[in-house]
Amino acid sequence: MLVDGDRVLTESVAIVLYLAEKYPAEGLIPRDLRERAELYRWLLFTATELEQPLWRIARHTSLYPEDRRLPGDVALAREEFGAMASVLDAHMHGRHYVVGERVTVADLVLAYTLDWANEVQLLGGLPVLQTYMLRMYDRPKAPPRIAKALARVQA
């Protein structure tokens, strides 16, 4: 959740788009309409095709009470993630960024989502995506990886 004055905003993609538009000098949203359309495409792809299976895995492994967890749904979600990750993997071959020639909000959202997938061992066999994720976290202004951030909170 983001609180900005009297504005309360939920949903991670909405938050990153809001902040990127609020601070346009950072250049996190392409000005070119075609590149912006690709940015929206990959943001929605990440949220719908990659993040949703990760939420299903989380629900059925730790969030739901044990008697409501469905191990079969975890297996399906892992398969669905793998199929969609292979689409992204093909897109990322030979690319440094999801869209264009510089980091955008699509990279920020995708790197976090891939880090989450890595935490549940879903990036094995996808070295292009692993390398991309690590490169995004190696940026000077990058936030800490999920495991490191959780360790700080739990300390």
N, C-alpha and C positions, 0 to 999 in steps of 0.2 A: 504494500500500500504506500502511496505517496501523498503527503499532505503538503500543499503549496498554498499558503494563505488560507483562504476559505474553500479551496478546491481539494477534494479528496478523490484520488484516482486509484482504481484497482486494475489488475491485469497487466502483467509484465510488459507485453508488447505495447499496450497503450501508454504505459509509463515511459518506456524508452523513446517512443515517438514524440510524446509530449515534451520531454526534456530536450530531445534533439531539435525540435522546432523552437523551443524557448531559447536555446542557445545556438543559433545558426552559425555563429563564427567557428564552432567546433567542426563543422563540415561533415556531420554524421549522417546526413540525408543528401543524396545526390540532387543537384539542381536540374539535371537533364531528365526530362519526363520519361524517356525509355529506361534509363537506369533506375529511376524511382519506381517504375512499374516492376522491374526485376527485384528491387529491394522488398516491395510489398509481397511479391510472389514468394520469396524465400523466407520472409518473416512468417507468413501464413503457413507455409510448408513446415517450418520448424515447429510452430505452435500446434498444428493439427496432426501432422504425420509423425513427428519425432517425440514431441512432448507428451502427447496423449498416451502412447504405450508406456512411457515412463511413469506416468501417474497411475496407470492400471497396475503396473508392477508394484509401486509403492503401496497402493491400497491393499493389494492382496498378499503382501509380505509383512507389512508393519502398521499400516494405518487402520484397517478394519479390525474389529475384534476377531480373535482367532476362529470362532465358529462361523464367521461370514467370509473367510478367505477362500478363494478358489484357486488352487495350484494350477489347474488347467488354463485358467485365464492368464496366469503369469507366463506360461509357455507360449500361448498365442500372442501375447503382447511382445514377447521377445522376438518371435518370428516376424511380426508386423514391423517392429522397429528395424530389424535387420534388412527387410525388403526395402523399406524407405531410405535407410541409411545408404544402401547401395546406389540408389538414385542420386543422392547427394554426393557420394563418393565419386561417381562418374562425372558429375558437374565440376567437382573441385580439382580433378586432374589438371595439372599445369596452371592452376590459379593460386594466387596468394590470398585473395579476398572473395567473398561470395559474389559481390557485385562491384564492378569497376576496378579501379587501381589504387584504392585506399580503403581503410577501415570504415565501416558504416555500422549503423545500429543492427543490421542483419548479422554482422560478425559478432557483435557483443552478445546477442541473444543466442546465436548458434553455438558459440564457444561455451557458454554456460550449460546449454542443453547437452552438448557432447561431453562436458565434464561430468554431468549427472549420469549420462549413459556409461561413461567410463567407471564411475563408482559402482555400478551394478554389472560390470564386466560385459558390456555390449559392444565395445569397440575392437575387440580382438579380431584380427583378420581385416581390419580397415586402417592400414598404416597411413594412408593419405589423410584421413580424418583425424587420426591421432596426432600426426605431425602438425596439421593445421591448428588443432585445439591448443597444443603446446606453444605454437608460435603466437597465438592470440594472447595467451597468458604470460608470455615472455615480454610483452610490451611494457614500457616503463610505467604507464598509468593503469595497468590491468589490476582488477581486484584479485584477492587471494583465491586460490582454487577452493572448491567446495570442502574438501577434507580439511584443509588448513583453517578455513573460516569456522567450520564446526568445532574443531579442536580448540580454537580460541574461545568460543562460546561456552564450551563444556568445561573449560579450565577454571 
